[in-house]
Amino acid sequence: MFWADRIAEEVEKKFGNPPAGGRPIIIRDEKTPSGRVHIGSMRGVAIHAAISEALNDKGIHNVFKYEFNDMDPMDGFPEYLPEEFRQYMGMPLSKIPSPDGKAENFAEYFAAEFKEVITAAGYTPEFYNVSELYLSGQMDEVIRIALERAADIRRIYKEVSGSQKADDWYPLAVICEQCGKRGTTKVFAFDGEKVSYRCEPDMVKWAKGCGHEGKMSPFGGNAKFPFKVEWPAKWKVVGVQVEGAGKDHSTKGGTRDVAAHIAKEVFAYEAPLNAPYEFFLVGGKKMSSSRGRGSSAKEISALMPAKILRLALIGKDIMQAFNFDPEGDTIPVLYDQYDKLALGYAAVKDDDYARLFELIHPGRKVPAAAPLPRFSQVAFAVQMPHLDLQKEFPDADKAELAERAEYAKRWLQEYAPEKFVFKLQDILPDSAKELSDTQKNALKTLHNHIAAAQAMPSGEDLHHFLHGLKESESIAPAELFSAIYLSFLGKPMGPKAGWFLSVLPRDFVLARLAEASA
C-alpha cells in the first residue's frame, strides 16, 4: 500500500469520517518565512497534501492548513540582505520592512515567494499567518493557561528532554514596548493580568536588548510562545488532528515529544497523529534559509514542471531521505523514473507505482499514454543548433517535447554538470590530436563507410556499423566512442554516437573524420 494511503487509513481508524456538515479533519504544516525558503520545506507541504488527497479519495472530509509563522524573531542574517537590515535582528518578522519595499512586511515578502512555489506545484492548502491567531485573541486562553501552569511546563521540559529551566522562567516572550524586539525579552512574573519582563542586552548572541523593564498585558498579540509550547497551543486552538514532522523533531525527548506532553498535561489536548519523515537534501546537506543560490524553493522548483517536482518530493517512502543535486544527474534520473512510471501505468493501474503516478499529477490529470523523449537526449539536442527537435523525436508528444526542451535549457544554463554540456567544435579539438593508432584506424574505417554511401547513413545504420567496428578493428567500446566524441565535441563522452553523427552535415563529418584519423 502506498504510504499516503497507509497513513489515510490510520487517520480514518483513529478519527472516523466526519458527518456531513460537521467539522472536517484538520491537517496542518508550517514554515517560518525568515528568508528564502529552502526547497526542503516543500517535502512537508507535499507529504501533508498527499495525505489530504488520499483522505479525499476515501471520501473523508478534511482541510489542509498551512501556517506562516510571521511572529518569530529574526535570529539569523541572510547573506543576501543589505547590511541595513541588521538593525532589525530580534524583531518579529511581521514588524520588519519588506526587502523590496512593496510587500506588507518581511515575512509577507518571503511567504509570498513560497506560496507561488506551493501553488505552482499544484498544492492548494488554506494559508494563514500565526499573527492572525495572536492578534485576534484566539491564543489568549492558552497563553493564560501556560502562564498559570508555568511550573508544570518547566517540569515537563526537565522530565521529557532534560532541559532545566530557572524557577522564574515563563513560557512566553513579549514584544518590548521600547525597542520592539521579541527575541531579547524575558518574562519573569505574571499577576493574572500582566507579565513583568526585561529586555535583556545579552540574552542572545544574535541580537542586543535595550535593557527596558516593565509590565504589560501578554494578550491580543503582545507576546508569543517559544516553539515547544506554541506547537501544542496551536494544535488546540486550530484543532489539528494530523501533523507530521521531520525526524529531527520526532526523536524521543525531542521537540514533538515535549510538545505532546504539554498538549496533554497542560492544554488537555491529544497530540495529532504524527507522520515523521526524512529530510529533502540539496547536495547532501540540510540547508537553512540564510543560504544563497542553489537551495531555495523558488530556484529549484523553476528547474522542473510540477509533476517532476512532486515525484522528487513524494516518490520515496517518507522515512527515506532524498538528495537533490541540481549540479548532478538528479533531474535526468527523475525524468527517467517518470518515464518508467508512465510505461508501467499504461499497463497496470492498481499497484503502488500507478498510485504514485496519479498523485504526482496535479488534479489527477494523468496524460494519455504516448512515446516520451528521454530528457538526457533532449538536453543534448537543444545544444545542437542544427537539430530539429520534431525530426529528432517524431513520435513524441509535441507538448511534452516542448516542455522538456524548455526545462532542459534552464537546467543547462544554470546547473548542469560538465558531462551533460556539449558544443559541436568548429575545428578539431586539441584533445583529438592524441588519439592512438587503433583509434585513428577505427575513425578511418568509419570515414570510408560514410564516404561509400550515396547519402548520410541513418542513425540506426551507423549504430550497427559502429558496434560491428568494435569487432573488426579489435577496439574497446570506450576507446572507439571516446575517439568520436573527442573529435567532434572535445570531451570523451556524449550522446548515442550513431544518431549524433547521422544528423550532422555529411561533408562536415567526412572532413572531421579524415582530419582526426590522419
Secondary structure as the mmCIF struct_conf table of DSSP 4:
data_model
#
loop_
_struct_conf.conf_type_id
_struct_conf.id
_struct_conf.beg_label_comp_id
_struct_conf.beg_label_asym_id
_struct_conf.beg_label_seq_id
_struct_conf.end_label_comp_id
_struct_conf.end_label_asym_id
_struct_conf.end_label_seq_id
HELX_RH_AL_P HELX_RH_AL_P1 TRP A 3 PHE A 15
HELX_LH_PP_P HELX_LH_PP_P1 PRO A 18 PRO A 19
TURN_TY1_P TURN_TY1_P1 ALA A 20 GLY A 21
BEND BEND1 GLY A 22 GLY A 22
HELX_LH_PP_P HELX_LH_PP_P2 ARG A 23 PRO A 24
STRN STRN1 ILE A 25 LYS A 31
BEND BEND2 SER A 34 ARG A 36
HELX_LH_PP_P HELX_LH_PP_P3 VAL A 37 VAL A 37
STRN STRN2 HIS A 38 HIS A 38
TURN_TY1_P TURN_TY1_P2 ILE A 39 GLY A 40
HELX_RH_AL_P HELX_RH_AL_P2 SER A 41 ASP A 57
TURN_TY1_P TURN_TY1_P3 LYS A 58 GLY A 59
STRN STRN3 ASN A 62 PHE A 68
TURN_TY1_P TURN_TY1_P4 ASP A 70 MET A 71
BEND BEND3 ASP A 72 ASP A 72
STRN STRN4 PRO A 73 PRO A 73
BEND BEND4 GLY A 76 GLY A 76
TURN_TY1_P TURN_TY1_P5 GLU A 79 TYR A 80
BEND BEND5 LEU A 81 LEU A 81
HELX_RH_3T_P HELX_RH_3T_P1 GLU A 83 TYR A 88
TURN_TY1_P TURN_TY1_P6 MET A 89 GLY A 90
BEND BEND6 MET A 91 MET A 91
STRN STRN5 PRO A 92 PRO A 92
HELX_RH_3T_P HELX_RH_3T_P2 LEU A 93 LYS A 95
BEND BEND7 ILE A 96 ILE A 96
HELX_LH_PP_P HELX_LH_PP_P4 PRO A 97 SER A 98
TURN_TY1_P TURN_TY1_P7 PRO A 99 ASP A 100
BEND BEND8 GLY A 101 GLY A 101
BEND BEND9 ALA A 103 ASN A 105
HELX_RH_AL_P HELX_RH_AL_P3 PHE A 106 ALA A 120
TURN_TY1_P TURN_TY1_P8 ALA A 121 GLY A 122
STRN STRN6 GLU A 126 ASN A 129
HELX_RH_AL_P HELX_RH_AL_P4 VAL A 130 LEU A 135
TURN_TY1_P TURN_TY1_P9 SER A 136 MET A 139
HELX_RH_AL_P HELX_RH_AL_P5 ASP A 140 GLU A 148
TURN_TY1_P TURN_TY1_P10 ARG A 149 ARG A 149
HELX_RH_AL_P HELX_RH_AL_P6 ALA A 150 ILE A 156
HELX_RH_PI_P HELX_RH_PI_P1 TYR A 157 SER A 161
TURN_TY1_P TURN_TY1_P11 ASP A 167 ASP A 168
BEND BEND10 PRO A 171 PRO A 171
STRN STRN7 ALA A 173 VAL A 174
HELX_LH_PP_P HELX_LH_PP_P5 ILE A 175 CYS A 176
TURN_TY1_P TURN_TY1_P12 GLU A 177 CYS A 179
BEND BEND11 ARG A 182 ARG A 182
TURN_TY1_P TURN_TY1_P13 GLY A 183 THR A 184
STRN STRN8 THR A 185 PHE A 190
BEND BEND12 GLY A 192 GLU A 193
STRN STRN9 VAL A 195 CYS A 199
TURN_TY1_P TURN_TY1_P14 PRO A 201 ASP A 202
BEND BEND13 MET A 203 MET A 203
BEND BEND14 LYS A 205 TRP A 206
STRN STRN10 GLU A 213 MET A 216
TURN_TY1_P TURN_TY1_P15 GLY A 220 GLY A 221
BEND BEND15 ASN A 222 ASN A 222
STRN STRN11 ALA A 223 LYS A 224
HELX_RH_AL_P HELX_RH_AL_P7 PHE A 227 VAL A 238
TURN_TY1_P TURN_TY1_P16 GLY A 239 GLY A 239
STRN STRN12 VAL A 242 VAL A 242
STRN STRN13 GLY A 246 GLY A 246
TURN_TY1_P TURN_TY1_P17 LYS A 247 HIS A 249
BEND BEND16 SER A 250 THR A 251
TURN_TY1_P TURN_TY1_P18 LYS A 252 GLY A 253
BEND BEND17 GLY A 254 GLY A 254
HELX_RH_AL_P HELX_RH_AL_P8 THR A 255 GLU A 265
TURN_TY1_P TURN_TY1_P19 VAL A 266 VAL A 266
BEND BEND18 PHE A 267 PHE A 267
HELX_LH_PP_P HELX_LH_PP_P6 GLU A 270 PRO A 272
STRN STRN14 LEU A 273 LEU A 273
HELX_LH_PP_P HELX_LH_PP_P7 ASN A 274 ASN A 274
STRN STRN15 TYR A 277 TYR A 277
STRN STRN16 PHE A 280 VAL A 282
TURN_TY1_P TURN_TY1_P20 GLY A 283 GLY A 284
STRN STRN17 LYS A 285 LYS A 285
TURN_TY1_P TURN_TY1_P21 SER A 289 SER A 290
TURN_TY1_P TURN_TY1_P22 ARG A 293 GLY A 294
STRN STRN18 SER A 296 SER A 296
HELX_RH_AL_P HELX_RH_AL_P9 ALA A 297 SER A 301
TURN_TY1_P TURN_TY1_P23 ALA A 302 LEU A 303
BEND BEND19 MET A 304 MET A 304
HELX_RH_AL_P HELX_RH_AL_P10 ALA A 306 ILE A 314
BEND BEND20 GLY A 315 LYS A 316
TURN_TY1_P TURN_TY1_P24 ILE A 318 MET A 319
BEND BEND21 GLN A 320 GLN A 320
STRN STRN19 PHE A 322 PHE A 324
TURN_TY1_P TURN_TY1_P25 PRO A 326 ASP A 329
HELX_RH_AL_P HELX_RH_AL_P11 THR A 330 ALA A 347
BEND BEND22 ASP A 350 ASP A 351
HELX_RH_AL_P HELX_RH_AL_P12 ASP A 352 LEU A 359
TURN_TY1_P TURN_TY1_P26 ILE A 360 ILE A 360
BEND BEND23 HIS A 361 HIS A 361
HELX_RH_3T_P HELX_RH_3T_P3 PRO A 362 ARG A 364
HELX_LH_PP_P HELX_LH_PP_P8 VAL A 366 ALA A 369
HELX_RH_AL_P HELX_RH_AL_P13 PHE A 375 ALA A 381
TURN_TY1_P TURN_TY1_P27 VAL A 382 GLN A 383
TURN_TY1_P TURN_TY1_P28 PRO A 385 HIS A 386
HELX_RH_AL_P HELX_RH_AL_P14 LEU A 389 GLU A 392
BEND BEND24 PHE A 393 PHE A 393
TURN_TY1_P TURN_TY1_P29 PRO A 394 ASP A 395
BEND BEND25 ALA A 396 ALA A 396
HELX_RH_AL_P HELX_RH_AL_P15 LYS A 398 GLU A 414
TURN_TY1_P TURN_TY1_P30 TYR A 415 TYR A 415
HELX_RH_3T_P HELX_RH_3T_P4 GLU A 418 PHE A 420
BEND BEND26 ASP A 426 ILE A 427
HELX_RH_3T_P HELX_RH_3T_P5 ASP A 430 GLU A 434
HELX_RH_AL_P HELX_RH_AL_P16 ASP A 437 ALA A 452
BEND BEND27 ALA A 453 ALA A 455
HELX_LH_PP_P HELX_LH_PP_P9 MET A 456 SER A 458
HELX_RH_AL_P HELX_RH_AL_P17 GLY A 459 SER A 472
TURN_TY1_P TURN_TY1_P31 GLU A 473 SER A 474
HELX_RH_AL_P HELX_RH_AL_P18 PRO A 477 PHE A 488
TURN_TY1_P TURN_TY1_P32 LEU A 489 LEU A 489
BEND BEND28 GLY A 490 PRO A 492
BEND BEND29 PRO A 495 PRO A 495
HELX_RH_AL_P HELX_RH_AL_P19 ALA A 497 SER A 502
TURN_TY1_P TURN_TY1_P33 VAL A 503 VAL A 503
BEND BEND30 LEU A 504 LEU A 504
HELX_RH_AL_P HELX_RH_AL_P20 ARG A 506 SER A 517
#
